[in-house]
């Protein structure tokens, strides 16, 4: 186990290096710049700003300087949010996204696994058809449509919930539902498929032949094996959801990391683009390692090498 973790950490460092390098050079291929707007600054002002932030240097030199700072844990200073360090922006914005994301993941996994199991146990029946219908809709409908429908019905027509900001508990309801809707639908479909496969295995027939009740056989034998693909899906899901859905945060005006990421791209805020990309890559890699370890705990037969 220890050898496996060390190996994954080494691979994670290499992966982060590759992601950082590609992101850095791709940024400068995009037309435009961080100081260009409708009211463009004078050439003298633009030159002074570029010298201040080192943007007048060759791209290779800028890359070298950035990587040296990155080794020290310094993600640089935002070009748009003057005077704010990228480390500070991430530290401030990430908890907002993480709070919404954690609740959304908990709901998605709990409801998705439950619905998938119920659908498998009622295969071919009306309840199974209803669950399949709603889960298919959840996968097919884009996130911005879900947000719009929720805002229109719960916010505008029924006036039950606020439609922007996060100043009270009621503000969390619609963003959490919007974030959880797709993964919940996907998990329910995945869980149904895996559960049907497990229920047809020989050991499940043996358990039933021994007089084990349906629910006890489900939770003691079937669920543990059927849930493994769901655990695999949780790795990238956790990372993306905890950093905040870009669309959901933008629509509901949530001051999370996803909103900062979009703003950094549209504003060509190079340090913030790099910082949020590297942070997201780090989270994905970390979550995948954790998922692999959970795999071992769920199924001891799996060997980590």
C-alpha positions in Angstrom: 0.0 0.0 0.0 2.7 2.5 1.0 4.7 1.7 -2.2 1.6 2.3 -4.3 0.9 5.6 -2.7 4.5 6.8 -3.2 4.2 5.8 -6.9 1.0 7.7 -7.3 2.4 10.8 -5.7 5.3 10.7 -8.1 2.9 10.3 -11.1 0.8 13.1 -9.7 3.8 15.5 -9.7 4.6 14.6 -13.3 0.9 15.1 -14.3 0.7 18.5 -12.6 3.9 19.6 -14.4 2.4 18.6 -17.8 -0.9 20.3 -17.0 0.8 23.4 -15.9 3.1 23.5 -19.0 0.3 23.0 -21.5 -2.0 25.5 -19.8 0.7 28.1 -19.6 1.6 28.1 -23.3 -2.0 27.6 -24.5 -3.0 30.8 -22.6 -0.8 32.9 -24.8 -2.2 31.5 -28.0 -5.6 33.0 -27.3 -6.1 36.4 -28.8 -6.4 39.4 -26.6 -4.8 40.4 -23.3 -5.6 41.2 -19.6 -5.4 44.9 -20.1 -7.4 45.3 -23.3 -11.0 46.5 -22.8 -13.6 48.7 -24.5 -11.5 51.7 -23.3 -8.0 50.5 -24.2 -5.2 52.1 -22.2 -2.6 54.3 -23.9 0.5 52.6 -25.3 2.7 54.0 -22.5 0.3 52.8 -19.8 0.0 49.4 -21.5 3.8 49.1 -21.6 4.1 50.1 -17.9 1.6 47.4 -16.9 3.3 44.7 -18.9 6.6 45.6 -17.4 5.1 45.6 -13.9 3.7 42.1 -14.3 6.6 40.7 -16.4 4.4 40.3 -19.5 7.0 42.1 -21.7 9.4 39.2 -21.2 9.6 36.3 -23.7 7.1 33.6 -23.1 9.8 31.0 -22.2 11.2 33.4 -19.6 7.8 34.0 -18.1 7.3 30.2 -18.0 10.6 29.7 -16.2 9.8 32.5 -13.6 6.3 31.1 -13.0 7.5 27.5 -12.5 10.1 28.7 -10.0 7.4 30.5 -8.0 5.1 27.5 -8.3 7.8 25.3 -6.7 7.6 27.6 -3.7 3.8 27.4 -3.6 3.3 30.9 -5.0 0.6 31.0 -7.7 1.2 34.7 -8.4 -0.9 37.8 -8.2 -4.2 38.4 -10.0 -4.0 40.8 -12.9 -7.7 41.9 -12.6 -8.2 41.8 -8.8 -5.4 44.2 -8.2 -3.3 43.4 -5.1 -4.9 40.0 -4.4 -2.8 36.8 -4.4 -4.2 33.8 -6.3 -3.6 31.7 -3.3 -5.8 34.0 -1.2 -8.5 34.0 -3.9 -8.6 30.2 -4.0 -8.6 30.0 -0.2 -11.5 32.4 0.0 -13.6 31.1 -2.9 -13.1 27.3 -2.6 -14.9 26.8 0.8 -18.0 28.4 -0.8 -18.0 25.9 -3.7 -17.0 23.0 -1.4 -19.9 23.6 1.0 -22.5 23.5 -1.9 -20.6 20.6 -3.6 -20.4 18.4 -0.5 -24.1 18.6 0.1 -24.9 18.0 -3.6 -22.6 14.9 -3.7 -24.1 13.5 -0.5 -27.6 13.8 -2.0 -26.6 12.5 -5.4 -24.9 9.4 -4.0 -27.6 8.6 -1.4 -30.6 9.1 -3.7 -28.8 7.7 -6.8 -27.7 4.5 -5.1 -31.2 4.1 -3.5 -33.1 4.7 -6.7 -30.8 2.4 -8.8 -31.2 -0.4 -6.3 -35.0 0.0 -6.2 -35.2 0.0 -10.0 -33.1 -3.2 -10.3 -35.2 -5.0 -7.7 -38.4 -3.9 -9.6 -37.0 -4.6 -13.1 -39.7 -4.3 -15.8 -42.3 -2.9 -13.5 -43.9 0.5 -13.4 -41.6 1.8 -10.7 -38.5 0.8 -12.7 -39.9 2.6 -15.8 -40.5 5.8 -13.8 -37.0 5.8 -12.3 -35.4 5.2 -15.8 -37.5 8.0 -17.3 -36.4 10.6 -14.7 -32.8 9.5 -14.6 -32.6 9.6 -18.4 -34.0 13.2 -18.4 -31.5 14.1 -15.7 -28.6 12.9 -17.9 -30.0 14.4 -21.1 -31.0 17.9 -19.9 -28.2 20.4 -19.7 -27.3 22.0 -16.4 -28.3 25.5 -17.4 -31.8 24.3 -18.3 -32.2 22.7 -14.9 -31.1 26.0 -13.3 -33.5 28.0 -15.4 -36.5 25.8 -14.7 -35.8 25.9 -11.0 -35.5 29.7 -11.0 -38.6 30.1 -13.0 -40.8 27.7 -11.0 -39.5 28.0 -7.4 -38.2 31.5 -7.7 -40.4 33.5 -10.1 -43.8 31.7 -10.2 -44.1 30.3 -6.7 -41.8 32.8 -5.0 -40.6 30.1 -2.6 -36.8 30.5 -2.8 -34.3 33.3 -3.5 -32.6 33.1 -6.9 -29.2 34.6 -6.2 -26.6 34.9 -3.5 -25.8 32.7 -0.4 -27.0 34.8 2.6 -29.2 32.1 4.2 -29.9 28.4 4.2 -32.8 28.8 1.7 -30.3 30.2 -0.9 -28.5 26.8 -1.0 -31.6 24.7 -2.0 -31.7 25.5 -5.7 -28.0 25.4 -6.4 -27.6 22.1 -4.5 -30.5 20.6 -6.5 -29.1 21.8 -9.8 -25.6 20.5 -8.9 -26.9 17.1 -7.7 -29.4 16.5 -10.5 -27.0 15.1 -13.2 -24.8 13.0 -11.0 -27.8 11.6 -9.1 -29.4 10.5 -12.4 -26.1 9.1 -13.7 -25.5 7.1 -10.5 -29.0 5.7 -10.5 -28.6 4.4 -14.1 -25.1 3.1 -13.3 -26.3 1.5 -10.0 -29.3 -0.2 -11.7 -27.1 -1.7 -14.4 -24.5 -3.0 -11.9 -27.1 -4.3 -9.5 -28.9 -6.3 -12.2 -25.6 -7.9 -13.1 -24.8 -8.8 -9.5 -28.3 -10.1 -8.8 -27.9 -12.7 -11.5 -24.6 -14.0 -10.1 -24.4 -17.6 -8.6 -23.6 -16.4 -5.1 -26.8 -14.4 -5.0 -28.8 -17.5 -6.0 -27.1 -19.4 -3.3 -27.9 -16.8 -0.7 -31.6 -16.9 -1.7 -31.5 -20.7 -1.6 -30.2 -20.6 1.9 -33.3 -18.7 3.0 -31.6 -15.2 3.2 -34.2 -12.4 2.9 -34.2 -10.3 -0.2 -33.2 -7.1 1.6 -30.5 -8.8 3.7 -29.0 -10.4 0.5 -29.1 -7.0 -1.1 -27.2 -5.1 1.6 -24.9 -7.9 2.7 -23.8 -9.2 -0.7 -25.1 -7.4 -3.7 -24.7 -3.7 -2.8 -21.0 -4.1 -1.8 -20.1 -5.5 -5.3 -22.5 -3.4 -7.3 -21.3 -0.1 -5.9 -17.7 -0.4 -7.1 -18.3 1.4 -10.5 -20.1 4.2 -8.5 -16.9 4.6 -6.4 -14.9 4.9 -9.6 -17.2 7.7 -10.8 -16.9 9.5 -7.5 -13.2 10.4 -8.1 -13.6 13.0 -10.8 -17.1 13.9 -9.6 -15.8 15.0 -6.2 -13.2 17.2 -7.7 -15.4 18.9 -10.2 -18.3 19.4 -7.8 -16.2 20.6 -4.9 -14.6 23.2 -7.0 -18.0 24.3 -8.1 -20.0 24.0 -11.2 -19.1 26.9 -13.4 -22.6 27.2 -14.9 -24.5 26.9 -11.6 -22.3 29.4 -9.8 -22.6 31.9 -12.7 -26.4 31.6 -12.9 -27.1 31.8 -9.2 -24.4 34.5 -8.7 -22.5 32.4 -6.2 -19.1 33.8 -5.2 -17.3 30.4 -5.6 -14.3 29.1 -7.4 -16.2 28.3 -10.5 -17.2 31.9 -11.0 -13.6 33.0 -10.5 -12.5 30.5 -13.1 -14.9 31.9 -15.7 -14.0 35.5 -14.9 -10.3 34.7 -15.2 -10.8 33.3 -18.7 -13.0 36.1 -20.1 -10.6 38.7 -18.5 -7.4 36.9 -19.6 -6.3 36.9 -15.9 -3.3 34.5 -16.6 -2.2 33.8 -13.0 -5.8 33.1 -11.9 -6.3 30.8 -14.9 -3.1 28.9 -14.0 -4.0 28.8 -10.3 -7.5 27.4 -10.7 -6.5 24.9 -13.4 -3.6 23.6 -11.3 -5.8 23.4 -8.2 -8.5 21.5 -10.1 -5.9 19.1 -11.5 -4.5 18.5 -8.0 -8.0 17.8 -6.6 -8.8 15.3 -9.4 -5.5 13.4 -8.9 -5.9 13.4 -5.1 -9.5 12.2 -5.4 -8.6 9.4 -7.8 -5.9 8.1 -5.4 -8.4 8.2 -2.5 -10.9 6.3 -4.6 -8.3 3.6 -5.4 -7.7 3.2 -1.7 -11.4 3.0 -1.0 -11.6 0.3 -3.7 -9.2 -1.8 -1.6 -11.4 -1.3 1.5 -14.6 -2.1 -0.2 -13.2 -5.2 -2.0 -10.1 -6.7 -0.3 -9.5 -8.9 -3.3 -8.3 -5.9 -5.3 -4.5 -5.6 -5.3 -2.8 -2.2 -5.5 0.5 -2.3 -7.3 
